[in-house]
Amino acid sequence: MTSIEERVKKVVSRLLGVNESQIADDSDFVRDLGAESIQSIELVAAFEEEFDIEMDEEAALQVKTVGKAVEFVKKDIAEQH
């Protein structure tokens, strides 16, 4: 089974057009990966779809790095499943 971290990186790679090998836990979505504000919203929707969860969009949009997104998704999965 693929880890949550790997799946988060796949989603980020697909949506932002960044090679997975360039995505680190401390990669900042905007500064390092070039995400624009609309892409942040698209990322939240993609994470919800990938993991079959409902995320608090306002809280999710405060997440700035890939590692924090992984933690956020793990927490939501634990609360909802």
C-alpha atoms as a printed R data frame, in Angstrom:
   type eleno elety resid chain resno       x      y       z
1  ATOM     1    CA   MET     A     1   0.000  0.000   0.000
2  ATOM     2    CA   THR     A     2   1.222  3.468  -0.854
3  ATOM     3    CA   SER     A     3   1.915  5.732   2.101
4  ATOM     4    CA   ILE     A     4  -0.030  8.914   2.747
5  ATOM     5    CA   GLU     A     5   3.150 10.899   2.141
6  ATOM     6    CA   GLU     A     6   3.679  9.289  -1.287
7  ATOM     7    CA   ARG     A     7   0.065  9.914  -2.253
8  ATOM     8    CA   VAL     A     8   0.234 13.567  -1.142
9  ATOM     9    CA   LYS     A     9   3.383 14.039  -3.235
10 ATOM    10    CA   LYS     A    10   1.725 12.401  -6.268
11 ATOM    11    CA   VAL     A    11  -1.231 14.805  -6.018
12 ATOM    12    CA   VAL     A    12   1.092 17.796  -5.630
13 ATOM    13    CA   SER     A    13   3.223 16.634  -8.554
14 ATOM    14    CA   ARG     A    14   0.200 16.151 -10.802
15 ATOM    15    CA   LEU     A    15  -1.486 19.454  -9.964
16 ATOM    16    CA   LEU     A    16   1.574 21.692  -9.880
17 ATOM    17    CA   GLY     A    17   3.532 20.001 -12.658
18 ATOM    18    CA   VAL     A    18   6.539 19.432 -10.411
19 ATOM    19    CA   ASN     A    19   8.640 16.264 -10.541
20 ATOM    20    CA   GLU     A    20   8.043 14.151  -7.414
21 ATOM    21    CA   SER     A    21  11.794 13.966  -6.817
22 ATOM    22    CA   GLN     A    22  11.790 17.759  -6.314
23 ATOM    23    CA   ILE     A    23   9.128 17.618  -3.600
24 ATOM    24    CA   ALA     A    24  10.466 17.466  -0.032
25 ATOM    25    CA   ASP     A    25   8.624 17.533   3.293
26 ATOM    26    CA   ASP     A    26   9.766 21.104   3.842
27 ATOM    27    CA   SER     A    27   8.824 22.248   0.315
28 ATOM    28    CA   ASP     A    28   6.660 25.364   0.560
29 ATOM    29    CA   PHE     A    29   3.711 25.137  -1.838
30 ATOM    30    CA   VAL     A    30   4.024 28.750  -2.991
31 ATOM    31    CA   ARG     A    31   7.694 29.625  -2.533
32 ATOM    32    CA   ASP     A    32   9.280 26.326  -3.589
33 ATOM    33    CA   LEU     A    33   6.665 24.691  -5.813
34 ATOM    34    CA   GLY     A    34   5.142 27.770  -7.457
35 ATOM    35    CA   ALA     A    35   1.528 27.213  -6.394
36 ATOM    36    CA   GLU     A    36  -0.839 30.095  -7.034
37 ATOM    37    CA   SER     A    37  -3.838 30.777  -4.809
38 ATOM    38    CA   ILE     A    38  -6.321 28.989  -7.076
39 ATOM    39    CA   GLN     A    39  -4.049 25.934  -7.099
40 ATOM    40    CA   SER     A    40  -4.127 25.870  -3.299
41 ATOM    41    CA   ILE     A    41  -7.895 25.417  -3.451
42 ATOM    42    CA   GLU     A    42  -7.479 22.759  -6.149
43 ATOM    43    CA   LEU     A    43  -4.958 20.931  -3.932
44 ATOM    44    CA   VAL     A    44  -7.437 20.808  -1.050
45 ATOM    45    CA   ALA     A    45 -10.108 19.373  -3.372
46 ATOM    46    CA   ALA     A    46  -7.630 16.851  -4.800
47 ATOM    47    CA   PHE     A    47  -6.575 15.708  -1.314
48 ATOM    48    CA   GLU     A    48 -10.237 15.290  -0.346
49 ATOM    49    CA   GLU     A    49 -10.824 13.161  -3.426
50 ATOM    50    CA   GLU     A    50  -7.610 11.138  -3.105
51 ATOM    51    CA   PHE     A    51  -8.224 10.255   0.559
52 ATOM    52    CA   ASP     A    52 -12.053 10.328   0.605
53 ATOM    53    CA   ILE     A    53 -12.175 12.886   3.407
54 ATOM    54    CA   GLU     A    54 -13.792 16.261   4.079
55 ATOM    55    CA   MET     A    55 -11.247 18.926   4.988
56 ATOM    56    CA   ASP     A    56 -11.819 22.234   6.747
57 ATOM    57    CA   GLU     A    57 -10.949 24.364   3.723
58 ATOM    58    CA   GLU     A    58 -10.015 27.437   5.758
59 ATOM    59    CA   ALA     A    59  -7.652 25.442   7.976
60 ATOM    60    CA   ALA     A    60  -6.292 23.472   5.009
61 ATOM    61    CA   LEU     A    61  -5.425 26.674   3.146
62 ATOM    62    CA   GLN     A    62  -3.227 27.697   6.089
63 ATOM    63    CA   VAL     A    63  -1.000 24.660   5.493
64 ATOM    64    CA   LYS     A    64   2.144 25.911   3.763
65 ATOM    65    CA   THR     A    65   4.431 22.883   3.332
66 ATOM    66    CA   VAL     A    66   4.146 19.359   1.997
67 ATOM    67    CA   GLY     A    67   5.069 17.833   5.366
68 ATOM    68    CA   LYS     A    68   2.357 19.823   7.126
69 ATOM    69    CA   ALA     A    69  -0.137 18.723   4.457
70 ATOM    70    CA   VAL     A    70   0.753 15.088   5.164
71 ATOM    71    CA   GLU     A    71   0.142 15.671   8.908
72 ATOM    72    CA   PHE     A    72  -3.135 17.465   8.177
73 ATOM    73    CA   VAL     A    73  -4.386 14.637   5.937
74 ATOM    74    CA   LYS     A    74  -3.352 11.976   8.506
75 ATOM    75    CA   LYS     A    75  -5.262 13.823  11.225
76 ATOM    76    CA   ASP     A    76  -8.366 14.151   9.062
77 ATOM    77    CA   ILE     A    77  -8.258 10.469   8.085
78 ATOM    78    CA   ALA     A    78  -7.951  9.449  11.753
79 ATOM    79    CA   GLU     A    79 -10.943 11.620  12.690
80 ATOM    80    CA   GLN     A    80 -13.177 10.515   9.813
81 ATOM    81    CA   HIS     A    81 -12.479  6.817   9.345
